[in-house]
Amino acid sequence: IGAGAAGGLVAVVLANIVAIFLMRAVGRNLDA
């Protein structure tokens, strides 16, 4: 696996974590 591919995988994982965190934060605000 090249450094570029590894960096891309890490970026995708981080993006997914951030997206889930944002969705949970927005849902919490809507509930409130």
N, C-alpha and C positions, 0 to 999 in steps of 0.2 A: 504494500500500500504506500503510495507516494505521500509526501507532506501535504500536497494540495488536496488529495482525497480525504486525508485525515482531518484537515482543517475544515473541509466542507461538511464532514460528518458532525464534527463538534458544533459547527455553526447551526446545523439543522436541529441538533438536540437542544441547544441553548434557545433557539427560536421557539421550539415546541414548549419548553418549560416556561418561557416568558409569556407565550400565548395563553397557556393554561392559567398562569398566575393572573393575567389581565382579565380573563373571562371570569375567574372566581371573584376578583375584586369588583368587577362590574355587576355581577350577580348579587353580591353582598350589598352594593349600593342600591340596586333596584329593590331588593327586599326591604331595606331600611326606608 
